[in-house]
């Protein structure tokens, strides 16, 4: 380690040697300049019996004279028994309290990517629209129950959005559970706060006459919307999962939904009933070249992304003023139950953990069970649906002839 009187002229004209080197100053003991192999220069002070180092700053952002002055002051602190480098590290560790905004950003970055893309997008929207604008500036460890209740009351009562209030509460609780697990906060202040919004679970399903009207409205839709709507009623699966149906996931009459595409987070196998197979046969000429059965008419080799407009047309054309897409799944489930489908089998068809009676153990062992029972139940429902459509159509024709 060469020692010399450091000068501005030396530093400004030094040519990189291709290796890292340190030059110690002969005027101030322990003061040095470190020069990297690329020519970057930084000042420091070596002190103590164990050769501790304190970085002062980079040249030319800090000049030689100023760096020497800092080194002299640091040496005085060392003489008084202080440890400048230890103090610097301690001060760096004294972090500014984490705000709710900063917590939300960490939650978005590290937790939300683990969720389904649609769920992740929904969480982000509620965080950005409700949580951050009201609570973002509050230190995360200081968020009080009163702060939370005030927010939820505003959403549920002042804005008249009770369901939204409940969803925001769940997301905020998830954020704090995430923070507790990572030692960012000590406790979850949302725990113990009950949902403020009263939720009335929808029980709507369609009568036989309504099914006929809705099916006729389906037939007025262009493909692939027509076939997609029919598949929802025929199989009773979730819209988001059905929209992503791929040709490669169908083999020997069985449709396998990958676990990353299911709400339950587990692989789901559906033995396709005869009406579903007819739908696939009819639409294969249209979307057979795509990876997706119900391929987007707008985006190349992508599934249908949105059904709001098409669903609105079905609502208007069917005359069912309270038509909702999810009611098709509930209708299929209701008729399956009316055909005396056992609760466990019904749960397996719907991939609903509660109905199926699954826990972590049984879910593993039952993954490929009940295929025979599921197929029999779905075909019973398809026969019933076929009967509803054909019988009502015949009745309509007889009635028309009598008139």
LORO-893946 format. One line per 4 residues: number of its first residue (from 0); for each residue y, z, x of C-alpha. Coordinates in steps of 0.1 Angstrom, whole numbers, plus 5000, padded with zeros to 4 digits. Example, Ala and Ser with C-alpha at 12.3 -4.5 7.8 and 13.67 -1.06 7.14 Angstrom:
% LORO-893946
0) 4955:5078:5123 | 4989:5071:5137
% end
This chain:
% LORO-893946
0) 5000:5000:5000 | 5030:4987:5020 | 5061:5009:5021 | 5096:4995:5024
4) 5132:4998:5012 | 5131:4979:4979 | 5160:4955:4974 | 5171:4933:4945
8) 5170:4903:4969 | 5133:4911:4977 | 5123:4914:4941 | 5141:4883:4928
12) 5128:4861:4956 | 5092:4874:4958 | 5066:4847:4955 | 5033:4856:4938
16) 5005:4859:4963 | 4977:4855:4938 | 4967:4891:4939 | 4980:4924:4925
20) 5000:4945:4950 | 5022:4976:4950 | 5053:4982:4973 | 5064:5018:4976
24) 5101:5026:4982 | 5112:5043:5014 | 5143:5058:4997 | 5126:5077:4968
28) 5092:5091:4975 | 5066:5079:4950 | 5088:5052:4935 | 5071:5018:4936
32) 5071:4983:4921 | 5038:4967:4910 | 5035:4930:4912 | 5007:4912:4894
36) 4990:4881:4907 | 5011:4860:4883 | 5043:4875:4896 | 5052:4900:4869
40) 5070:4931:4882 | 5072:4966:4868 | 5085:4999:4883 | 5066:5032:4883
44) 5064:5067:4898 | 5033:5082:4915 | 5034:5120:4915 | 5011:5150:4918
48) 4981:5157:4939 | 4958:5136:4916 | 4980:5105:4919 | 4993:5104:4884
52) 5013:5073:4874 | 5043:5069:4851 | 5054:5034:4841 | 5092:5032:4841
56) 5097:4996:4829 | 5096:4959:4838 | 5119:4940:4861 | 5144:4924:4855
60) 5147:4941:4820 | 5154:4972:4840 | 5173:4968:4873 | 5162:4983:4906
64) 5191:5009:4907 | 5185:5021:4872 | 5147:5024:4879 | 5155:5045:4910
68) 5177:5068:4889 | 5149:5073:4864 | 5124:5080:4892 | 5147:5107:4906
72) 5150:5124:4872 | 5113:5122:4867 | 5108:5139:4901 | 5131:5167:4891
76) 5109:5173:4859 | 5078:5173:4881 | 5094:5199:4904 | 5100:5220:4873
80) 5063:5219:4865 | 5064:5192:4838 | 5040:5163:4835 | 5061:5132:4824
84) 5030:5110:4817 | 5012:5137:4796 | 5045:5143:4776 | 5048:5105:4771
88) 5012:5103:4757 | 5018:5133:4735 | 5049:5118:4720 | 5032:5085:4714
92) 5005:5104:4694 | 5031:5120:4672 | 5029:5092:4647 | 5053:5088:4619
96) 5037:5099:4586 | 5017:5072:4570 | 5034:5059:4538 | 5016:5048:4506
100) 5028:5013:4514 | 5012:5015:4549 | 4980:5030:4534 | 4979:5001:4509
104) 4982:4975:4537 | 4954:4991:4557 | 4933:4993:4525 | 4939:4956:4518
108) 4930:4946:4554 | 4899:4967:4559 | 4884:4975:4524 | 4892:4946:4500
112) 4875:4919:4521 | 4842:4937:4513 | 4847:4931:4476 | 4843:4898:4456
116) 4872:4875:4460 | 4882:4878:4424 | 4881:4916:4425 | 4900:4917:4457
120) 4927:4894:4443 | 4929:4916:4412 | 4933:4948:4433 | 4960:4932:4454
124) 4980:4922:4424 | 4979:4956:4408 | 4988:4973:4441 | 5017:4950:4447
128) 5030:4951:4411 | 5025:4987:4402 | 5016:5011:4430 | 5038:4999:4459
132) 5071:4994:4440 | 5070:5030:4427 | 5051:5050:4453 | 5053:5028:4484
136) 5080:5049:4503 | 5063:5083:4497 | 5044:5097:4527 | 5007:5093:4518
140) 4999:5129:4525 | 5028:5141:4503 | 5019:5121:4472 | 5017:5147:4443
144) 4998:5147:4411 | 5031:5146:4393 | 5041:5114:4411 | 5008:5098:4400
148) 5009:5110:4364 | 5045:5098:4361 | 5035:5064:4373 | 5005:5062:4349
152) 5026:5075:4320 | 5052:5048:4326 | 5025:5021:4325 | 5005:5035:4296
156) 5033:5047:4273 | 5067:5032:4284 | 5053:4997:4291 | 5026:5000:4264
160) 4998:4990:4288 | 4971:5018:4285 | 4943:4997:4300 | 4965:4987:4329
164) 4973:5023:4335 | 4936:5031:4338 | 4929:5003:4362 | 4959:5013:4384
168) 4945:5049:4385 | 4911:5037:4396 | 4925:5015:4424 | 4948:5043:4436
172) 4918:5067:4437 | 4898:5041:4457 | 4927:5038:4481 | 4927:5075:4488
176) 4889:5078:4490 | 4892:5051:4517 | 4920:5071:4535 | 4900:5103:4534
180) 4869:5086:4549 | 4891:5074:4578 | 4909:5108:4583 | 4943:5092:4573
184) 4948:5120:4547 | 4931:5153:4539 | 4924:5149:4502 | 4925:5125:4473
188) 4953:5136:4449 | 4940:5113:4421 | 4908:5133:4416 | 4910:5154:4386
192) 4936:5132:4369 | 4921:5119:4337 | 4928:5083:4325 | 4958:5083:4302
196) 4950:5051:4284 | 4927:5052:4255 | 4902:5023:4257 | 4884:5010:4226
200) 4853:4992:4238 | 4851:4958:4221 | 4820:4953:4200 | 4827:4918:4187
204) 4798:4894:4184 | 4795:4862:4163 | 4778:4857:4130 | 4755:4828:4124
208) 4782:4808:4107 | 4806:4816:4135 | 4781:4805:4160 | 4778:4771:4143
212) 4817:4767:4143 | 4819:4777:4179 | 4791:4753:4189 | 4808:4725:4171
216) 4840:4733:4190 | 4820:4732:4222 | 4809:4697:4214 | 4846:4687:4212
220) 4851:4697:4248 | 4848:4672:4277 | 4822:4678:4303 | 4815:4700:4322
224) 4833:4725:4300 | 4810:4716:4270 | 4778:4724:4289 | 4793:4755:4306
228) 4802:4770:4273 | 4768:4763:4258 | 4751:4778:4289 | 4771:4810:4285
232) 4758:4815:4249 | 4722:4803:4257 | 4717:4825:4288 | 4741:4854:4282
236) 4752:4856:4318 | 4787:4864:4331 | 4813:4836:4331 | 4822:4840:4368
240) 4785:4839:4378 | 4777:4809:4356 | 4806:4789:4368 | 4793:4792:4403
244) 4758:4780:4395 | 4745:4757:4422 | 4717:4731:4420 | 4701:4746:4450
248) 4698:4779:4433 | 4676:4764:4406 | 4639:4760:4414 | 4608:4758:4391
252) 4629:4767:4361 | 4644:4798:4376 | 4680:4803:4384 | 4687:4827:4413
256) 4722:4841:4416 | 4729:4853:4451 | 4739:4889:4455 | 4774:4880:4468
260) 4781:4862:4435 | 4769:4890:4411 | 4790:4918:4398 | 4761:4942:4403
264) 4759:4932:4440 | 4722:4923:4439 | 4702:4891:4436 | 4696:4882:4400
268) 4668:4858:4388 | 4669:4842:4353 | 4640:4822:4339 | 4659:4794:4322
272) 4650:4790:4285 | 4644:4756:4270 | 4679:4750:4257 | 4693:4758:4292
276) 4669:4733:4308 | 4681:4707:4282 | 4718:4714:4292 | 4709:4709:4329
280) 4691:4677:4322 | 4721:4663:4303 | 4747:4673:4329 | 4728:4662:4360
284) 4741:4626:4357 | 4777:4640:4358 | 4775:4666:4385 | 4743:4659:4402
288) 4761:4647:4434 | 4780:4680:4436 | 4767:4713:4450 | 4778:4729:4417
292) 4763:4724:4383 | 4796:4729:4366 | 4818:4711:4392 | 4855:4711:4389
296) 4870:4679:4375 | 4900:4684:4398 | 4887:4698:4431 | 4861:4680:4451
300) 4828:4699:4454 | 4841:4731:4439 | 4831:4750:4407 | 4853:4752:4377
304) 4880:4778:4385 | 4897:4785:4352 | 4886:4785:4316 | 4917:4798:4299
308) 4929:4765:4285 | 4895:4753:4275 | 4888:4787:4259 | 4920:4783:4239
312) 4909:4749:4226 | 4876:4764:4215 | 4895:4792:4197 | 4917:4767:4178
316) 4890:4742:4171 | 4864:4767:4159 | 4889:4786:4137 | 4877:4819:4152
320) 4911:4835:4158 | 4898:4863:4179 | 4875:4842:4201 | 4870:4855:4236
324) 4847:4841:4263 | 4830:4874:4270 | 4820:4877:4234 | 4795:4849:4240
328) 4776:4872:4264 | 4778:4901:4239 | 4765:4878:4211 | 4735:4867:4232
332) 4728:4904:4240 | 4731:4914:4203 | 4707:4888:4191 | 4683:4895:4219
336) 4683:4932:4208 | 4678:4921:4171 | 4647:4902:4182 | 4633:4935:4195
340) 4638:4929:4232 | 4631:4962:4250 | 4661:4979:4264 | 4649:4976:4300
344) 4641:4939:4297 | 4675:4933:4281 | 4692:4951:4310 | 4672:4930:4334
348) 4683:4898:4316 | 4720:4909:4317 | 4717:4923:4352 | 4733:4955:4338
352) 4723:4986:4358 | 4729:5010:4330 | 4708:4992:4304 | 4681:4983:4329
356) 4678:5020:4339 | 4680:5011:4376 | 4688:5034:4405 | 4688:5026:4442
360) 4650:5030:4444 | 4639:5012:4413 | 4663:4983:4419 | 4644:4975:4451
364) 4609:4976:4436 | 4619:4958:4403 | 4638:4929:4420 | 4611:4904:4410
368) 4596:4921:4380 | 4599:4914:4343 | 4601:4876:4348 | 4575:4870:4321
372) 4593:4894:4297 | 4627:4879:4304 | 4614:4844:4298 | 4598:4854:4265
376) 4629:4872:4253 | 4653:4843:4263 | 4631:4817:4247 | 4630:4838:4215
380) 4668:4839:4215 | 4669:4801:4221 | 4646:4795:4192 | 4668:4817:4170
384) 4699:4799:4182 | 4683:4765:4176 | 4673:4777:4141 | 4709:4788:4134
388) 4723:4755:4145 | 4698:4733:4126 | 4696:4754:4095 | 4733:4757:4090
392) 4738:4720:4097 | 4712:4711:4070 | 4728:4735:4046 | 4762:4719:4052
396) 4747:4685:4045 | 4730:4697:4012 | 4762:4713:4000 | 4782:4682:4008
400) 4757:4660:3988 | 4758:4683:3958 | 4796:4681:3956
% end
